Amino acid sequence: MRDDLTIVEQIQRELSDVRWPEPAEIRARARRRSRRRIVAAGVILAVAGASAVAVTSHRASPPAMQAAAPALPIRHEIPLDALLQPADLSPPVYVQLSQSGLEEPVQLDDILGYCRTSQGHSDGWQVSILSRSQTLLRKHPPEDRVESDPLVMQDLYRLAPEKARQVLAGLDDVIAPCTEWRRVEEWQSPESTYTTEAVQRWAVAQRGFAGDDAAILEHTSTVSRDVQSGQAFGKRPPPILVAVVRVGDTVSVLRLGYDGTESDLVQLAEKAATRMCAAANPAC
């Protein structure tokens, strides 16, 4: 019974960190960052409470003289110190935004998910048990009077051990339909409707550089062109880089701000793996 109450207490402590971000904070998030679903405290406590009651009922009449096996310590919550910290970044960090969630999908990238579903596949995401998300914003001098821009966005998940391993082991299968994807879109102007196309590609750029397993996903795209006239629209977009790191049963997904490089992302992924030891099972 005490073990079950401890889990409830841990979740209650976890929920004390959850807060609704202000509108200005939401606007500061990167354009590709989809809003995370925040799980209401009452729902989590209801689930945890129901679990505690069910276990209590199950254990109310144990067999006579049956000794309980010693339980190994298992980490359930995701503490804040398992996330990247402001000290891990060289530019000064203005604010650390944090949210928590329950049963969130391990979403590697919005565009990758859309590429798969637009071709009739599932999005390919594994579902987590618990998660934490944060955005670290660059600190500007007050006299600059500019809105803080994101330096790094991090999602940290706890999964069933096999699902955690599958996130990295299954990357090639996830990106397979999108290694060369012709994206066609229709646009409307006051004068006419026109169709554009661009060839987008996903690839695994690096592997095995941090934690128990890690990878860098890279997304590139050609310039969008009018299908009929061949006219180009805008410039070729910069690559999108996503780091995926696993330590035990935890998985972290990292994205940098607009001026981040692949080398910067690798270094942060290595630091993230070290921080994840505060939450992983088995312990580092």
MOTALIN-V92628 format. One record per helix or strand of 2 or more residues. SS is the DSSP state (2 for helix, 1 for strand). FROM is the first residue (numbers start at 1). TO is the last residue. If there is no record, write none. Layout:
ss={SS,SS}
from={FROM,FROM}
to={TO,TO}
This chain:
ss={2,2,2,2,2,1,2,1,2,1,2,2,1,1,1,1,1,1,1,2}
from={2,23,41,80,86,93,110,130,142,150,161,171,181,193,213,224,232,240,250,262}
to={15,28,58,82,88,102,117,138,144,158,169,178,188,207,221,226,233,247,256,276}
